[in-house]
Amino acid sequence: MADVGFHPMRLINSTDKQPESKVPRFVYGTAWKKDRSAELVTKALRAGFTGIDTAAQPKHYQENLVGDGIKRAIQEGYVKRKDLYVQTKFTPPPGQDPNNLPYDPKSSLEAQIRTSISSSLRNLGVPVNTTQENSYLDTLILHSPLATLPDTLEAWKIFESYVPNHIHHLGISNTNLRTLRTLFEEATIKPSIVQNRFYPGTRHDSNVRRFCKDKNIVYQSFWTLTGNPELLGSEVVKKVTEELKLRKPVGLYLCVMGLGNVSVLNGTTSSERMKEDLEGLNEWQKWIGEEGNLSKWEDTMHQFRALLGEQFTDPEDTSN
């Protein structure tokens, strides 16, 4: 059955000490916002976003400015920290600008990770009493697997040492099914988030998404609009937008969320689009409650899955 309630999703806990966290269906993405990062984060939170994604990767993110934007929104009374979902990433050296890193690339893997996390806690430490000692992140994401699987597992073990106090949940980005499965089987703190590019080059991650759904892991899509012009122009998305009187991008977002246990990174810089995207979720919630619309939606999602060529291969297939 298609996902029929686009409410925030509870992240899985691996221990009874982990606090409960919920990830919104839309998470505001802060990549490439540069000097506008603080302004746009505050604007997104004013518009109604409650989730923020960033990274300790100065090449593409200004994590300190993201923190400033969150703090400003809290100080102005638009949100409270307890109602926010904040996630950041540790980015290994190959993904960094060699001239601008948050750690010494010549240091040990453990030193790199601990230095990066320390800077993230400083940048994003926005409880009532803002100090590094009592700051926390809802989720820390490994931006990409390391060169070898043993190195990836070593990095994850270091991540685990921060749970549940400074970090509540862990996730991984840019992963394939083989790495994800091994990580899930061997880790003490299981991944709660998988953040991957959603596009035809990976068959829209059908096998990864199935694994996530089976294990109650939230799949978080990025490149959702940019990587899918064919989907954006499809008859299925057109039908959704006409039925609910929404823009095509919102229609595509709804279809992707409807695949089940999915949240979407949304990085618009337009205040108007921010509000329209969030209102689209509300309009869908109203529409789905009307008589006959649930079966319409299930039919729509059946067509959308067919459009994706959604065919799950053998669970042992590691090509995706």
C-alpha positions in Angstrom: 0.0 0.0 0.0 1.2 3.5 -0.8 2.3 5.7 2.1 -0.9 7.5 3.2 0.3 9.8 5.9 3.1 12.3 5.3 3.8 12.8 9.0 7.3 13.1 10.5 8.9 9.6 10.8 10.4 8.2 14.0 14.0 7.1 13.7 14.9 3.6 14.9 16.7 3.2 18.2 19.3 0.6 18.7 19.5 1.1 22.4 17.0 2.2 25.0 19.2 5.1 25.9 18.7 6.9 22.5 16.3 9.8 22.7 13.3 9.7 20.3 13.9 11.7 17.1 11.5 12.3 14.2 12.6 13.4 10.8 10.3 15.7 8.8 9.2 14.8 5.3 11.0 17.9 4.0 14.5 18.6 5.3 16.0 21.9 4.3 19.2 21.4 2.4 22.0 24.0 2.8 24.6 22.9 0.2 26.0 25.7 -2.0 24.2 28.5 -0.1 27.6 30.1 0.7 27.3 33.5 2.4 23.5 33.3 2.3 23.4 30.2 4.5 22.3 31.9 7.7 19.7 34.1 6.0 18.2 31.2 4.1 18.1 28.8 7.1 16.3 31.4 9.2 13.9 32.0 6.2 13.2 28.3 5.9 12.4 28.0 9.6 10.2 31.0 9.5 8.3 29.4 6.6 7.7 26.2 8.6 10.6 23.9 7.9 11.6 21.9 11.0 14.5 19.9 9.6 17.9 21.2 8.6 20.7 19.3 6.7 24.3 20.5 6.6 27.9 19.1 6.6 31.3 19.8 8.0 32.5 20.3 4.4 33.5 23.9 3.7 33.8 23.1 0.0 30.0 23.0 -0.3 28.5 24.0 3.1 29.0 26.9 5.6 28.1 24.9 8.7 28.9 27.8 11.1 26.4 30.1 9.2 23.8 27.3 9.2 24.2 27.3 13.0 23.8 31.1 13.1 20.6 30.9 11.1 19.1 28.3 13.5 20.1 30.4 16.5 18.5 33.5 15.0 15.2 31.6 14.3 15.2 30.3 17.9 16.0 33.8 19.4 13.2 35.3 17.3 10.7 32.8 18.7 9.9 31.0 15.4 11.1 27.6 16.7 12.4 25.8 19.8 15.4 23.5 19.6 13.4 20.6 20.9 11.0 20.9 17.9 13.9 20.9 15.4 15.6 18.1 13.6 19.3 18.9 12.8 21.6 16.7 11.0 25.2 17.1 9.7 27.9 15.0 8.1 31.5 13.9 8.6 33.1 14.1 5.1 36.2 12.0 4.5 39.3 13.7 2.9 38.5 12.8 -0.7 35.3 14.8 -0.5 37.0 17.9 1.0 38.8 20.9 -0.5 42.4 20.0 0.4 43.0 23.7 1.2 40.0 24.1 3.5 39.2 21.2 5.8 37.7 21.1 9.3 40.6 18.7 10.4 44.2 17.8 9.6 44.0 15.3 6.7 47.4 13.8 7.8 46.0 12.9 11.2 44.5 9.5 12.1 41.0 8.6 11.1 39.9 8.9 14.7 41.4 12.3 15.1 39.8 13.5 11.8 36.4 12.3 13.0 36.6 13.7 16.5 37.9 17.1 15.3 35.1 17.3 12.7 32.4 16.4 15.2 33.8 18.8 17.8 33.6 21.7 15.2 30.0 20.6 14.3 28.9 20.7 17.9 30.4 24.2 18.2 28.7 25.4 15.0 25.3 23.8 15.7 25.2 23.9 19.4 21.9 25.6 20.0 20.3 24.4 23.2 19.1 27.0 25.8 22.6 27.2 27.3 24.8 27.2 24.2 28.0 25.3 25.1 29.8 22.5 23.4 29.3 20.3 26.5 25.5 20.3 26.3 25.0 20.6 22.5 23.7 17.7 20.5 22.9 16.6 17.0 19.8 14.6 16.1 21.8 12.7 13.4 25.4 12.4 12.3 25.8 11.1 8.7 28.9 9.5 7.2 29.0 11.5 4.0 30.3 8.6 2.0 31.8 5.2 2.7 35.6 5.2 3.1 38.0 3.5 0.7 37.5 0.1 2.3 34.8 -1.6 4.2 37.0 -2.1 7.3 37.7 1.6 7.3 34.0 2.4 7.1 33.3 0.1 10.0 36.1 1.7 12.0 34.7 5.2 11.3 31.2 4.0 12.4 32.6 2.6 15.6 34.0 6.0 16.4 30.6 7.6 15.6 28.9 5.2 18.0 31.0 6.5 20.9 29.0 9.8 20.7 25.6 8.1 21.0 23.3 8.9 22.8 24.6 12.1 24.5 26.0 14.4 21.8 24.6 12.5 18.9 21.2 10.8 19.0 21.2 8.8 15.7 23.6 7.8 12.9 23.2 7.7 9.1 25.2 7.1 5.9 25.1 8.9 2.5 26.1 7.9 -1.0 26.1 4.2 -0.1 25.3 1.1 -2.1 23.3 -1.9 -0.9 26.3 -4.1 0.0 27.9 -1.5 2.3 24.6 -0.7 3.9 23.7 -4.3 4.5 27.1 -5.0 6.1 27.0 -1.9 8.2 23.5 -2.8 9.5 24.6 -6.3 10.3 27.8 -5.4 12.1 27.1 -2.1 13.8 25.9 -1.8 17.4 24.1 1.5 16.6 22.2 0.8 13.3 21.9 3.4 10.6 18.6 5.3 11.0 19.0 7.4 7.8 20.3 6.6 4.3 20.7 9.8 2.3 21.3 9.0 -1.4 21.0 10.6 -4.8 17.6 9.7 -6.3 18.0 9.4 -10.0 17.9 6.9 -13.0 21.6 6.1 -12.8 21.0 3.9 -9.7 17.5 2.7 -10.9 16.2 5.2 -8.3 17.8 3.1 -5.6 15.0 0.5 -5.7 16.9 -2.2 -3.8 18.4 0.2 -1.3 14.9 1.6 -0.6 13.5 -1.8 -0.2 16.2 -2.7 2.3 15.5 0.6 4.2 11.8 -0.1 4.3 12.4 -3.6 5.6 14.7 -2.4 8.3 12.6 0.7 9.2 15.4 3.0 8.0 14.4 6.4 6.6 15.5 6.9 3.0 16.3 10.5 2.3 16.5 11.6 -1.3 18.5 14.4 -2.8 18.8 15.6 -6.4 15.1 14.8 -6.5 14.2 17.5 -9.0 17.5 18.1 -10.8 18.2 14.5 -11.5 14.7 13.6 -12.8 13.4 15.9 -15.6 11.6 13.0 -17.2 9.7 12.3 -14.0 8.9 16.0 -13.5 7.4 16.1 -17.0 5.5 12.8 -16.7 1.8 12.3 -17.0 1.7 10.8 -13.5 3.1 13.9 -11.9 0.9 16.1 -14.1 -2.2 14.3 -12.9 -1.2 14.8 -9.3 -0.5 18.5 -9.8 -3.8 19.1 -11.6 -5.8 17.1 -9.1 -4.4 19.0 -6.1 -3.7 22.3 -8.0 0.0 22.3 -7.2 3.2 23.1 -9.0 4.9 20.1 -10.7 7.9 20.0 -8.4 5.5 19.6 -5.4 3.7 16.8 -7.3 7.0 15.0 -7.8 8.0 15.4 -4.2 4.6 13.9 -3.1 5.1 10.9 -5.4 8.6 10.3 -4.1 7.4 10.5 -0.5 4.6 8.1 -1.4 7.2 5.4 -2.1 7.3 4.8 1.6 9.5 5.9 4.6 11.0 8.7 2.5 12.0 12.2 3.4 13.2 14.7 0.8 16.0 17.3 0.9 14.6 20.6 -0.3 17.0 23.4 -1.0 14.9 26.2 -2.6 16.0 29.7 -1.9 12.6 31.2 -2.6 10.4 32.1 0.3 7.3 31.7 -1.9 8.5 28.2 -2.9 9.3 27.2 0.7 5.7 28.0 1.7 4.2 26.4 -1.4 6.1 23.2 -0.9 5.1 22.9 2.7 1.5 23.8 1.9 1.5 21.1 -0.7 1.9 18.5 2.1 -1.1 20.1 3.9 -3.2 20.1 0.8 -2.4 16.4 0.2 -3.4 15.6 3.7 -6.8 17.2 3.2 -7.3 15.7 -0.2 -6.5 12.1 0.9 -9.2 12.3 3.6 -11.9 12.9 1.1 -14.0 9.9 -0.1 -12.5 8.0 -3.0 -9.2 9.7 -3.0 -7.3 7.0 -1.2 -7.9 4.5 -4.0 -6.9 7.3 -6.5 -3.7 7.8 -4.7 -2.9 4.1 -4.6 -3.5 3.9 -8.3 -1.2 6.9 -8.8 1.6 5.4 -6.9 1.2 2.1 -8.8 1.7 4.1 -12.0 4.6 6.0 -10.5 6.4 2.8 -9.5 5.9 1.5 -13.0 7.4 4.7 -14.3 10.4 4.0 -12.2 10.7 0.5 -13.6 10.4 -0.7 -10.0 11.6 -4.2 -10.2 13.3 -5.6 -7.1 16.1 -8.0 -7.9 17.5 -10.7 -5.7 18.3 -9.4 -2.2 21.8 -10.6 -2.6 22.4 -8.5 -5.6 25.1 -5.9 -4.7 25.1 -3.9 -7.9 22.8 -1.2 -6.6 
